[in-house]
Amino acid sequence: MVEKTTEEKERKIFENNGIKKIDDNFFQVKSVNSDKKSYDVKENKCNCMGYKLYKHGDKKSDRTCYHVEAVKLFKETQGIN
């Protein structure tokens, strides 16, 4: 389950067209805090600090961040697996 803050940020990125598709598994996602900054999301892994420090869940496979969640939402609406 994703935290409410993460959900709000993912929706903000999605609604502001902050996701650039490079290919089906690689995306550049803008930061919510800075228009000049973006993060790489590849195969549901992100290079942001939030993803690296995420501690909700027991396994590494449980890791997420709002960039990854925004990509999931984007892929869902675009019909990308």
Secondary structure, 3 states (H helix, E strand, C coil): CCCHHHHHHHHHHHHCCCEEEEECCEEEEECCCCCCCEEEEECCEECCHHHHHCCCCCCHHHCCCHHHHHHHHHHHHHCCC
